[in-house]
Structures are given as C-alpha cells and as structure tokens.
Amino acid sequence: MLSRALKFRNALSHLADVEESYVSFPSYSEWRRVEMLSELLKPFSEITDLISGSSYPTSNLYFNEIWMIECWLRAHANSSDQVICEMVKSMKLKFDKYWDEYSDILAIAAVLDPRLKFEILEYCFSVLDQSTCKRRLANVRSKIYKLFGAYKKNRRNSSAATTSQGETHDVPAGYGGFYAFFSQKAVGSGKSALDIYLDEPLLDYAAHKKLNVLHYWRDNSARFRELATMAREVLSIPITTVASESSFSIGSRVLNKYRSCLLPTNVQALVCTRNWLKRVSSNG
C-alpha cells in the first residue's frame, strides 16, 4: 500500500489542487515518513512472500532472510524520524527473542545447503559482529555435529530402510563396482559423512540458483547415508505453522468460517466500520 501511494504521489497532489473536498493529502513530512517506512518494511514484505503458506520453502532459505532483517533493524535504529525509532525499538525486542530461540536450527539448515555451508554463516556473523564470529561458528559447528551424532546412533532404527534403498539408487549399469569402491574409500579415510560433505567445495550459487536441496540430498543419500536423512528432516522444518496471509491481513479477522461468503462490498463496509469505531473510542 505504501509503495503504491508513493507511485501515485503526483496524481494525488493534482487531485488535491482540483478537488476541494479532498483534504487528506499528506504533508511533505508525512510523505517523507512514508518513504522511510516503505524502505524499512521492504525486507519484511519479501520474507512474508517467502514464507507464504502456499509455497512452503525449505528451511535453508530462512537464515539469510532473517539476517537481512536484523541488518535492516540495526541500520534504522538511529533513524532521524522518532516514530520509526520507536517502531524499530519495539520490533528489535521481539526479533531478539525469536533469534535467540531459533538461530541455531536456522543456521544448521543453511549449512545443509551445498551452495552455502559454513561460508554463509562466517559472512553473516562477521558483518553483525566480527568479535563474536568465531564463537558463533564454533557453537553452530558443535550443535550440528551433536545432531549428526544422534542420527548416527539411531541409524539402524530410523534410516536403515532409506539407506538400504539408496545404496544402488541411480547408479548406471556397469558402474556399481566403481561406486562401491568409491564409497568404501571415503569410509576408509576415517572421515564421517558430515566431514566429507563440509570438506567438499561449495556448489556455485549462480550456476545452481534453482537447486532443489531436497532432491540433492535424495540423490546423494547413498553417499551421505544418515547425514542425508538428517538434512531432509531439518530442511523440512516450517518457519511458521500459521499462513502469512493470516498473520498480516485483517481479512482473516473479518472472513472466518462463518462469514466466508460475504460480498466484497460488505467486507469493505465491515473493515471501515471497525476503523471508525476504533477511532471514536480512541478520541473518547
């Protein structure tokens, strides 16, 4: 709504000049505030589209988006507009609580993207605070190895069926012996599947922009075994159990299961009436 208002700023100005009854044209300071708010809220709009209840993206995409929001909040914490400063202050309190509770699992999900791994964490953490970057990386590394250890311990119970099917999955005829030799050589090196995965170079992000990470781990299940099982389950974690449309739209509180057949004009009337009543009660 804000971006559309800015787009038609000149048209609204012309309307104010020719239509005497139009008295709601914003002042210069209000337009300036709209511009700053639009810039501030842009990353929130983008992540809202990302976590939309209709697309259900894999969790490797969340870390970078959440990190971008923290960067934006920091950048606007000392805004020249007092209203925005107060907004950011309130938003930062809620954000910090969320980040403290979920940053580890979001970071692990990013590491399980072969285009990102620990390199994305090192970059993001260093931008936020260079002095705590190594400590944060070490924390995530210990958590992912601990989680991987649990999957290794439960491999026979939880993933034996998956790995047994994956051992010969998609191996071309005539290459079975070579693949077994290659796999055994990797095991004989003394490195775990997680060590091997992390030691391999990153996939080029530009060349694999549309990579489906779930398909990647499915196709590499024979090579990484219990790590592939862990990756598929971590990457399937939803960032929210509530559709973003319900969280950000007043329509969810107007159109419910009892009033889902209202005409658009009636919905608009209900929303307007609610706004008028709220204004009257606040003025009273």
KEPALUM-85728 format. One record per atom (N, C-alpha, C, CB): x, y, z. Coordinates in steps of 0.1 Angstrom, whole numbers, padded with zeros to 4 digits, always signed. Atoms other than C-alpha are relative to their C-alpha. Glycine has a CB too. Example, Ala and Ser with C-alpha at 12.3 -4.5 7.8 and 13.67 -1.06 7.14 Angstrom:
+0009-0012+0000/+0123-0045+0078/+0009+0012+0000/-0010+0000+0012/-0009-0011+0000/+0137-0011+0071/-0008+0011+0008/+0004+0005-0014/
END
This chain:
+0008-0012+0000/+0000+0000+0000/+0009+0013+0000/-0009+0000+0012/-0009-0012-0001/+0028+0024+0009/+0007+0002-0014/+0010-0002+0011/-0007-0001+0012/+0047+0017-0023/-0009+0005-0011/+0007-0013-0005/+0010-0005+0010/+0016+0023-0044/-0004+0014+0002/-0013-0009+0000/+0003-0014-0003/+0008+0055-0026/+0012+0009-0005/-0001+0002+0015/-0012-0008+0005/+0044+0068-0034/+0000+0001-0015/+0013-0007+0005/+0001+0000+0014/+0039+0058-0070/-0009+0010-0006/-0004-0014-0006/+0010-0010+0004/+0008+0080-0073/+0000+0013+0008/-0014-0007+0001/-0001-0013-0008/+0021+0109-0052/-0004+0012-0008/+0014+0001+0005/+0003-0012+0009/+0019+0134-0081/-0014+0001-0004/+0009+0000-0012/+0014+0000+0004/-0015+0123-0091/-0009+0004+0012/-0004-0015-0004/+0008-0004-0012/-0028+0127-0055/+0002+0015+0002/+0005-0008+0012/-0002-0014-0001/-0012+0161-0054/-0008+0008-0009/+0015+0004-0002/+0008-0006+0009/-0030+0171-0085/-0015+0000+0004/+0001-0006-0014/+0014+0001-0004/-0063+0158-0071/-0002+0010+0011/-0002-0014+0006/+0002-0010-0011/-0058+0180-0040/-0001+0014-0005/+0012-0001+0010/+0001-0013+0006/-0054+0210-0063/-0013+0003-0006/+0011+0002-0010/+0013-0002+0008/-0086+0204-0083/-0012-0004+0008/+0001-0008-0013/+0012+0005-0007/-0109+0188-0057/+0001+0005+0014/+0000-0016+0000/+0001-0006-0013/-0118+0209-0027/-0003-0009+0011/-0010+0012+0000/+0004+0009-0011/-0133+0180-0008/+0011-0010+0004/-0013-0008-0005/-0011+0009-0003/-0101+0161-0009/+0010+0007+0010/+0008-0005-0013/-0007-0007-0011/-0085+0172+0024/+0010-0009+0007/-0009+0007+0010/-0009+0009-0006/-0064+0142+0032/+0013-0002-0006/-0007-0014+0001/-0013+0001+0006/-0034+0149+0011/+0011+0001+0010/+0002+0010-0011/-0010+0000-0010/-0003+0141+0032/+0009+0012-0002/+0008-0013+0000/-0010-0011+0000/+0022+0169+0041/+0013-0006-0005/+0001+0006+0014/-0014+0004+0004/+0058+0169+0030/+0006-0010+0010/+0009+0012-0002/-0006+0009-0010/+0069+0154+0063/-0006-0014+0001/-0001+0007+0014/+0007+0013+0000/+0043+0127+0061/+0004-0008-0012/-0015+0002+0000/-0005+0007+0012/+0054+0118+0026/+0014-0006+0003/+0000+0008-0013/-0014+0004-0004/+0090+0116+0039/-0001-0012+0009/+0007+0011+0006/+0001+0011-0009/+0079+0093+0066/-0005-0013-0007/-0010+0003+0012/+0005+0011+0008/+0060+0071+0041/+0012-0006-0007/-0011+0005-0010/-0011+0005+0007/+0092+0068+0021/+0009-0008+0009/+0008+0012-0006/-0008+0008-0009/+0112+0057+0051/-0006-0012+0005/+0004+0009+0012/+0007+0012-0005/+0086+0033+0063/+0000-0011-0011/-0015+0003+0004/+0000+0009+0012/+0084+0018+0028/+0013-0007-0001/-0004+0007-0013/-0013+0005+0001/+0121+0013+0028/+0003-0010+0012/+0011+0011+0000/-0002+0008-0011/+0121-0001+0063/-0007-0014-0001/-0005+0007+0013/+0008+0012+0000/+0093-0026+0057/+0002-0009-0012/-0014+0004+0000/-0003+0008+0012/+0106-0039+0023/+0005-0014+0003/+0009+0007-0009/-0004+0014-0003/+0125-0069+0037/-0010-0008+0007/+0013+0001+0008/+0010+0007-0006/+0096-0078+0058/-0011-0005-0010/-0007+0008+0011/+0009+0004+0011/+0074-0079+0027/+0006-0012-0008/-0003+0012-0009/-0006+0011+0008/+0099-0101+0009/+0000-0013+0008/+0015+0004-0003/+0000+0013-0007/+0102-0127+0037/-0014-0005+0003/+0007+0002+0014/+0014+0004-0001/+0064-0126+0041/-0004-0008-0013/-0009+0012+0001/+0003+0007+0012/+0062-0137+0004/+0007-0013+0000/+0005+0008-0012/-0008+0012-0001/+0089-0163+0011/-0007-0011+0008/+0014+0003+0005/+0006+0010-0009/+0071-0180+0040/-0015-0001-0002/+0003+0004+0014/+0015+0001+0003/+0037-0178+0023/-0005-0014+0002/-0003+0005-0014/+0006+0013-0003/+0015-0206+0033/-0002-0009-0012/-0012+0001+0007/+0003+0008+0012/+0011-0217-0003/+0013-0005-0007/-0007+0009-0010/-0012+0005+0007/+0048-0222-0012/+0008-0009+0008/+0008+0012-0004/-0007+0009-0009/+0063-0239+0019/+0015-0002-0005/-0007-0013+0001/-0014+0002+0004/+0100-0233+0011/+0008-0008+0010/+0007+0014-0002/-0008+0008-0009/+0128-0254+0026/+0007+0010+0009/+0010-0009-0008/-0005-0009-0011/+0144-0240+0058/+0014+0005-0003/+0000-0008+0013/-0013-0005+0003/+0178-0234+0042/-0001+0015-0005/+0007-0008-0010/+0001-0014+0005/+0164-0201+0028/-0003+0010+0011/-0012+0000-0009/+0004-0009-0011/+0154-0187+0062/+0011+0009+0006/-0007-0007+0011/-0010-0007-0008/+0187-0178+0078/+0004+0013-0006/+0013-0009+0001/-0004-0012+0007/+0198-0153+0052/-0010+0011+0001/+0004-0003-0014/+0011-0010-0001/+0164-0136+0052/-0001+0006+0014/-0013-0006-0004/+0001-0005-0014/+0163-0133+0090/+0012+0009+0003/-0001-0012+0010/-0012-0008-0002/+0199-0120+0090/-0002+0014-0007/+0012-0007-0006/+0002-0013+0006/+0189-0093+0065/-0009+0009+0008/-0006-0003-0014/+0009-0008-0008/+0161-0082+0087/+0007+0006+0012/-0012-0009+0005/-0008-0006-0011/+0185-0078+0117/+0009+0011-0005/+0008-0011+0006/-0008-0010+0005/+0208-0058+0095/-0008+0013-0003/+0007-0004-0013/+0009-0011+0002/+0179-0036+0085/-0004+0007+0013/-0012-0004-0008/+0004-0006-0013/+0167-0031+0121/+0012+0008+0006/-0004-0011+0009/-0012-0007-0005/+0203-0021+0131/+0002+0013-0008/+0012-0008-0001/-0002-0012+0008/+0205+0003+0102/-0010+0011+0002/+0000-0004-0015/+0010-0010-0002/+0173+0021+0111/-0002+0003+0015/-0013-0005-0006/+0001-0002-0015/+0178+0020+0149/+0002+0015+0004/+0009-0008+0008/-0003-0014-0003/+0191+0056+0148/-0006+0009-0011/+0015+0003+0001/+0007-0008+0010/+0166+0070+0122/-0002+0014+0005/-0013-0007-0004/+0003-0014-0004/+0161+0107+0121/-0015+0002+0003/+0003+0009-0012/+0014+0000-0003/+0124+0100+0124/-0003-0007+0013/-0009-0006-0011/+0002+0005-0013/+0113+0095+0160/-0010-0012+0000/-0004+0010+0010/+0010+0010+0001/+0083+0074+0151/+0006-0013-0005/-0011+0004-0010/-0007+0012+0005/+0105+0049+0131/+0009-0005+0011/+0008+0003-0012/-0009+0005-0011/+0130+0048+0160/-0008-0008+0011/+0006+0012+0007/+0008+0008-0010/+0102+0037+0184/-0005-0013-0006/-0012+0009+0004/+0004+0012+0006/+0089+0012+0159/+0011-0011+0000/-0004+0003-0015/-0012+0009+0001/+0124-0003+0154/+0003-0006+0014/+0012+0007-0006/-0003+0004-0014/+0130-0004+0192/-0010-0012+0004/-0001+0011+0009/+0010+0010-0004/+0098-0024+0197/+0002-0013-0008/-0014+0005-0002/-0003+0012+0009/+0105-0047+0167/+0012-0008+0004/+0000+0005-0014/-0012+0006-0003/+0140-0053+0178/-0001-0009+0013/+0011+0010+0003/+0002+0008-0012/+0129-0066+0212/-0006-0014-0003/-0009+0007+0010/+0007+0012+0004/+0106-0092+0196/+0010-0008-0009/-0013+0003-0007/-0009+0007+0009/+0132-0101+0170/+0011-0007+0008/+0007+0010-0010/-0011+0006-0008/+0160-0107+0196/-0005-0013+0007/+0005+0010+0010/+0006+0011-0006/+0137-0131+0214/-0001-0012-0010/-0013+0003+0007/+0001+0010+0010/+0130-0150+0182/+0013-0005-0004/-0008+0005-0012/-0013+0004+0005/+0166-0150+0171/+0007-0009+0010/+0008+0012-0003/-0007+0008-0010/+0179-0164+0204/-0006-0014+0000/-0002+0007+0014/+0007+0014-0001/+0154-0193+0203/+0002-0008-0013/-0015+0002+0002/+0001+0008+0013/+0157-0203+0166/+0013+0002-0009/-0012+0004-0008/-0012-0003+0009/+0191-0190+0152/+0008-0012-0002/+0009+0011+0006/-0009+0012+0001/+0209-0223+0158/-0006-0010-0011/+0001-0008+0013/+0005+0009+0010/+0185-0245+0138/-0001+0006-0014/-0014-0005+0005/+0000-0007+0013/+0182-0219+0110/+0014+0000-0006/-0005+0014+0002/-0014+0000+0005/+0220-0218+0108/+0004-0014-0005/+0010+0004+0011/-0003+0014+0004/+0222-0256+0107/-0006-0003-0014/-0005-0010+0010/+0006+0002+0013/+0197-0256+0078/+0007+0006-0011/-0015+0005+0001/-0008-0007+0010/+0218-0231+0059/+0012-0008-0003/+0004+0014+0005/-0012+0008+0002/+0249-0253+0064/-0003-0012-0009/+0006-0005+0013/+0004+0012+0008/+0230-0282+0048/-0004+0003-0014/-0012-0007+0007/+0002-0004+0014/+0226-0262+0016/+0014-0001-0006/-0006+0014-0001/-0013+0001+0006/+0256-0273-0006/+0005+0012-0006/+0000-0011-0009/-0005-0013+0006/+0258-0238-0020/+0004+0010+0010/-0011+0006-0009/-0002-0010-0011/+0261-0221+0014/+0010-0005+0011/-0013+0003+0007/-0008+0006-0011/+0276-0244+0042/+0004+0011+0010/+0013-0006-0006/-0004-0009-0011/+0296-0226+0069/+0005+0014-0006/+0011-0006+0008/-0005-0013+0006/+0308-0199+0045/-0011+0011+0001/+0003-0002-0015/+0010-0010-0001/+0274-0181+0046/-0001+0004+0015/-0014-0006-0004/+0000-0004-0014/+0275-0182+0084/+0011+0009+0004/+0000-0012+0009/-0012-0008-0002/+0310-0168+0085/-0002+0014-0005/+0013-0006-0006/+0002-0014+0005/+0300-0139+0063/-0010+0007+0008/-0005-0002-0015/+0010-0007-0007/+0268-0131+0081/+0004+0004+0014/-0013-0009+0001/-0004-0002-0013/+0282-0134+0116/+0011+0011+0001/+0006-0012+0007/-0010-0011+0000/+0312-0112+0107/-0005+0013-0003/+0011-0004-0010/+0007-0013+0003/+0290-0085+0093/-0007+0005+0012/-0010-0001-0012/+0007-0005-0012/+0270-0084+0125/+0009+0004+0011/-0009-0011+0005/-0010-0003-0011/+0299-0086+0150/+0012-0008-0003/-0006-0002+0014/-0012+0007+0003/+0334-0095+0140/+0006-0007+0012/+0010+0009-0006/-0006+0005-0012/+0344-0101+0176/-0006-0013+0005/-0001+0010+0011/+0007+0012-0005/+0318-0129+0182/-0001-0010-0011/-0013+0004+0005/+0002+0009+0011/+0320-0145+0148/+0005-0014+0002/+0007+0006-0013/-0006+0014-0002/+0344-0174+0157/-0008-0007+0011/+0014+0002+0004/+0008+0006-0011/+0324-0181+0189/-0013-0006-0006/-0002+0009+0012/+0013+0004+0005/+0291-0183+0170/+0002-0012-0010/-0006+0012-0008/-0002+0011+0009/+0306-0205+0143/+0003-0013+0007/+0012+0003-0010/-0003+0012-0008/+0320-0229+0169/-0012-0006+0006/+0011+0004+0011/+0013+0004-0006/+0286-0230+0186/-0008-0008-0010/-0007+0011+0005/+0008+0007+0010/+0268-0240+0154/+0007-0013-0004/-0002+0009-0013/-0007+0012+0003/+0295-0265+0145/-0002-0011+0010/+0015+0003-0002/+0002+0010-0010/+0292-0282+0178/-0014-0006+0000/+0004+0005+0014/+0014+0004+0000/+0254-0283+0175/-0003-0009-0012/-0009+0012-0001/+0003+0009+0012/+0254-0298+0140/+0007-0014+0002/+0005+0007-0013/-0006+0013-0002/+0279-0325+0150/-0007-0008+0011/+0015+0002+0004/+0008+0007-0010/+0259-0333+0181/-0013-0006-0006/-0004+0010+0011/+0012+0005+0006/+0228-0336+0160/+0003-0012-0009/-0007+0011-0008/-0004+0010+0009/+0246-0357+0134/+0003-0013+0008/+0012+0004-0008/-0004+0012-0008/+0259-0380+0162/-0013-0007+0005/+0007+0005+0012/+0013+0006-0004/+0223-0386+0173/-0006-0008-0011/-0010+0010+0005/+0005+0007+0012/+0213-0396+0138/+0009-0013-0003/+0000+0009-0012/-0008+0012+0002/+0243-0420+0135/-0003-0011+0010/+0015+0004+0002/+0003+0009-0011/+0234-0436+0168/-0014-0007-0003/-0001+0007+0014/+0013+0006+0003/+0198-0442+0156/-0001-0004-0015/-0011+0010+0003/+0001+0003+0014/+0207-0451+0120/-0008-0013-0003/+0014-0001-0006/+0006+0013+0003/+0196-0487+0122/-0015+0001+0002/+0006-0011+0009/+0014-0001-0003/+0162-0478+0137/-0007+0010-0009/-0002+0004+0014/+0008-0010+0006/+0153-0446+0119/+0003+0001-0015/+0004+0013+0006/-0003-0002+0014/+0171-0447+0085/+0005-0012-0007/+0009+0011-0001/-0005+0012+0007/+0181-0483+0077/-0007-0002-0013/-0001-0012+0009/+0008+0003+0012/+0153-0487+0052/+0004+0010-0011/-0015+0001+0002/-0003-0010+0009/+0162-0454+0035/+0014-0002-0006/-0001+0014+0006/-0013+0002+0005/+0199-0461+0032/+0002-0012-0008/+0010+0001+0012/-0002+0012+0007/+0195-0496+0021/-0006+0001-0014/-0008-0012+0007/+0005-0002+0013/+0174-0484-0008/+0009+0009-0008/-0015+0006+0001/-0008-0010+0007/+0198-0456-0016/+0013-0005-0004/+0002+0012+0009/-0013+0004+0003/+0229-0477-0019/+0002-0002-0015/+0003-0013+0007/-0001+0003+0014/+0222-0486-0055/-0008+0010-0008/-0003-0014-0004/+0009-0009+0006/+0200-0457-0063/+0006+0008-0011/-0007+0010+0010/-0004-0008+0011/+0205-0441-0097/+0015-0002-0004/-0001+0015+0003/-0013+0003+0005/+0239-0458-0103/-0001-0007-0014/+0008-0010+0010/+0002+0005+0014/+0242-0465-0141/+0005-0015+0000/+0007+0008-0010/-0004+0014+0002/+0246-0501-0152/+0015-0001-0003/-0008-0007-0011/-0015+0001+0003/+0283-0512-0151/+0008+0008+0009/+0003+0004-0014/-0008-0009-0009/+0293-0486-0125/-0002-0004+0015/-0004+0014-0002/+0002+0004-0014/+0282-0505-0094/+0012-0003+0008/-0009-0012+0000/-0012+0003-0007/+0316-0518-0086/+0008+0012+0003/+0008-0010-0008/-0008-0012-0003/+0333-0485-0090/-0006+0009+0011/+0000+0009-0013/+0007-0008-0010/+0306-0468-0069/+0003-0006+0014/-0015+0001-0002/-0002+0006-0013/+0311-0493-0041/+0015+0002+0004/-0002-0016-0001/-0014-0003-0002/+0349-0488-0044/+0002+0014+0005/+0009-0003-0012/-0001-0015-0003/+0345-0450-0042/-0006+0002+0014/-0008+0008-0010/+0007-0002-0013/+0321-0452-0012/+0009-0006+0011/-0013-0007+0000/-0008+0007-0010/+0344-0477+0007/+0013+0008+0002/+0004-0014-0005/-0012-0009-0001/+0374-0454+0000/-0003+0012+0009/+0005+0004-0013/+0004-0011-0008/+0356-0425+0016/-0002-0004+0014/-0013+0006-0005/+0002+0005-0013/+0346-0446+0046/+0014-0003+0007/-0009-0012+0001/-0013+0004-0005/+0382-0459+0050/+0009+0012+0003/+0007-0008-0011/-0008-0012-0003/+0395-0423+0052/-0001+0004+0015/-0003+0011-0009/+0002-0004-0014/+0382-0421+0088/-0009+0012+0002/+0013+0002+0006/+0009-0012-0001/+0360-0391+0080/-0014-0005+0000/+0003+0009-0012/+0014+0003-0001/+0324-0391+0088/-0007+0006-0013/-0007+0006+0013/+0007-0006+0011/+0298-0382+0062/-0001+0015+0001/-0015-0006-0001/+0000-0014-0002/+0295-0348+0077/+0013+0007-0003/-0005+0004+0014/-0013-0006+0003/+0332-0342+0075/+0002+0000-0015/+0011-0009+0006/-0001+0001+0015/+0332-0353+0038/-0008+0011-0007/-0004-0014-0006/+0009-0010+0006/+0303-0330+0030/+0006+0014+0002/-0014-0001+0006/-0005-0013-0003/+0318-0300+0047/+0014+0003-0007/+0002+0002+0015/-0013-0001+0006/+0352-0306+0031/-0001+0003-0015/+0009-0012+0002/+0002-0001+0014/+0338-0306-0004/-0003+0015-0004/-0012-0008-0005/+0002-0014+0004/+0338-0272-0023/-0015+0003-0002/+0008+0004-0013/+0014-0005+0002/+0306-0251-0025/-0004-0002-0014/-0001+0014+0005/+0005-0001+0014/+0284-0255-0055/-0002+0015-0003/-0014-0008+0000/+0001-0014+0004/+0284-0223-0074/-0015+0004+0000/+0005+0002-0015/+0014-0004-0002/+0252-0204-0064/-0006+0005-0013/-0001+0011+0011/+0005-0005+0012/+0248-0187-0097/-0004-0011-0010/+0010+0010-0007/+0002+0011+0010/+0251-0219-0117/-0011-0010+0005/+0013-0008-0002/+0010+0009-0006/+0227-0238-0092/-0010+0009+0007/+0007-0010+0009/+0010-0009-0006/+0203-0209-0085/-0013-0007+0004/-0003+0011-0009/+0013+0007-0002/+0173-0232-0088/+0001-0014+0006/-0008-0001-0013/-0003+0013-0006/+0188-0262-0070/-0011-0003+0010/+0013+0000+0007/+0009+0005-0010/+0162-0282-0051/+0008-0008+0010/-0011-0009-0007/-0009+0006-0010/+0181-0291-0019/-0005-0014+0004/+0002+0009+0012/+0006+0013-0004/+0157-0319-0010/+0004-0011-0011/-0015+0000+0002/-0004+0009+0011/+0164-0335-0044/+0015-0003+0001/-0003+0005-0014/-0015+0002-0002/+0202-0330-0038/+0003-0011+0010/+0007+0013+0003/-0003+0010-0010/+0201-0350-0006/-0007-0013-0003/-0006+0005+0014/+0006+0013+0005/+0178-0376-0021/+0010-0007-0009/-0014+0002-0007/-0009+0005+0009/+0202-0381-0049/+0013-0005+0006/+0002+0009-0012/-0013+0003-0006/+0232-0383-0026/-0002-0008+0013/+0007+0013+0004/+0003+0008-0012/+0215-0405+0001/+0010-0012+0002/-0014-0004+0000/-0009+0011-0001/+0238-0434-0007/+0014+0004+0004/+0001-0008-0014/-0013-0004-0004/+0269-0414-0003/+0001+0006+0014/+0005+0011-0010/-0001-0006-0013/+0260-0395+0028/-0009-0007+0011/-0005+0014-0001/+0007+0009-0009/+0236-0420+0044/-0008+0008+0011/+0010-0010+0007/+0008-0006-0010/+0224-0408+0078/+0000+0015+0000/+0006-0005+0014/+0000-0015+0002/+0235-0372+0070/-0011+0004-0009/+0014+0005-0005/+0011-0004+0009/+0211-0372+0041/-0014-0001+0007/+0000-0010-0012/+0013+0001-0008/+0183-0384+0064/-0002+0012+0009/-0001-0013+0008/+0001-0012-0009/+0191-0356+0089/-0003+0012-0008/+0014+0001+0007/+0002-0012+0008/+0193-0330+0061/-0014+0001-0005/+0010+0000-0012/+0014-0001+0006/+0159-0339+0046/-0009+0004+0011/-0004-0013-0006/+0009-0003-0011/+0143-0337+0080/+0001+0014+0005/+0002-0010+0012/-0002-0014-0005/+0159-0304+0091/-0005+0010-0011/+0015+0002+0002/+0004-0009+0011/+0152-0288+0057/-0015+0001-0002/+0006-0004-0013/+0015+0000+0001/+0115-0297+0060/-0007+0007+0012/-0004-0015-0001/+0006-0007-0011/+0110-0277+0092/-0006+0013-0005/+0011+0002+0011/+0006-0012+0004/+0085-0250+0086/+0004+0012+0009/-0016-0001-0001/-0004-0011-0008/+0094-0215+0098/-0012+0005+0009/+0005+0011-0008/+0012-0003-0008/+0058-0210+0110/-0011-0010-0003/-0005+0015-0004/+0012+0009+0002/+0026-0230+0114/-0012+0008-0004/-0002-0008+0013/+0011-0009+0004/+0004-0200+0105/+0003+0006-0013/-0002+0011+0011/-0002-0006+0014/+0000-0189+0069/+0002+0015+0002/-0012-0003-0009/-0004-0014-0002/+0015-0155+0065/-0012+0009-0004/+0011+0004-0010/+0012-0008+0004/-0018-0142+0049/-0008+0002+0013/-0008-0007-0011/+0008-0001-0013/-0035-0149+0083/+0007+0009+0010/-0003-0013+0006/-0007-0007-0010/-0008-0132+0103/+0000+0015-0004/+0015-0005+0000/-0001-0014+0004/-0006-0099+0083/-0012+0006-0006/+0011+0001-0010/+0011-0006+0006/-0040-0094+0069/-0012+0001+0010/-0004-0008-0012/+0012-0002-0008/-0071-0080+0087/-0011-0009-0005/-0004+0014+0001/+0010+0008+0006/-0091-0101+0063/-0003-0013+0008/+0003-0003-0014/+0001+0013-0007/-0085-0132+0084/-0009+0002+0012/+0013-0005+0005/+0008-0002-0012/-0104-0115+0113/-0014+0005-0005/+0006+0011+0009/+0013-0004+0005/-0133-0104+0090/-0006-0012-0007/+0001+0011-0010/+0005+0012+0007/-0137-0135+0068/+0004-0013+0008/+0005-0001-0014/-0003+0012-0007/-0139-0166+0090/-0009-0011-0005/-0002+0001+0015/+0008+0011+0006/-0156-0200+0085/-0015+0003+0001/+0003-0012+0008/+0014-0003-0001/-0189-0184+0095/-0004+0011-0010/-0004+0004+0014/+0004-0012+0009/-0187-0154+0071/+0009-0001-0012/+0002+0013+0008/-0009+0002+0011/-0167-0168+0042/-0007+0004-0013/+0005-0014-0001/+0007-0002+0013/-0194-0159+0016/-0004+0015-0001/-0012-0009-0001/+0004-0014+0001/-0196-0121+0022/+0004+0006-0013/+0006+0007+0012/-0003-0007+0012/-0197-0099-0008/+0012+0010+0003/-0012+0008-0005/-0012-0009-0002/-0165-0077-0013/-0005+0014+0006/+0007+0002-0013/+0005-0013-0005/-0186-0045-0006/-0003-0001+0015/-0012+0004-0008/+0003+0002-0014/-0198-0060+0027/+0012-0001+0009/-0009-0012+0002/-0012+0001-0007/-0163-0069+0037/+0007+0014+0002/+0010-0009-0007/-0006-0013-0001/-0151-0034+0030/-0008+0009+0010/-0001+0007-0014/+0008-0007-0010/-0180-0020+0050/+0003-0004+0014/-0015-0002-0003/-0003+0004-0013/-0171-0041+0080/+0014+0005+0004/+0001-0015+0000/-0013-0005-0003/-0134-0031+0078/-0001+0015+0003/+0010-0002-0011/+0002-0014-0002/-0144+0006+0075/-0007+0003+0014/-0008+0007-0011/+0007-0002-0013/-0168+0004+0104/+0009-0003+0012/-0013-0009+0001/-0009+0004-0011/-0142-0013+0126/+0010+0012+0002/+0008-0013-0003/-0009-0012-0001/-0118+0016+0118/-0006+0012+0006/+0006+0003-0013/+0007-0011-0006/-0144+0042+0126/-0002-0001+0015/-0013+0002-0008/+0003+0003-0014/-0154+0026+0159/+0013+0001+0008/-0006-0014+0002/-0013-0001-0008/-0117+0023+0169/+0004+0015+0001/+0011-0008-0008/-0004-0014-0001/-0111+0060+0161/-0009+0007+0010/-0001+0007-0014/+0009-0007-0009/-0142+0071+0180/+0003-0003+0014/-0015-0004-0003/-0004+0005-0014/-0132+0050+0211/+0013+0007+0004/+0000-0015+0000/-0012-0006-0004/-0097+0064+0210/-0001+0015+0003/+0011-0002-0011/+0002-0014-0002/-0109+0100+0207/-0008+0003+0013/-0007+0006-0012/+0008-0002-0012/-0134+0095+0235/+0009-0002+0012/-0011-0010+0000/
END
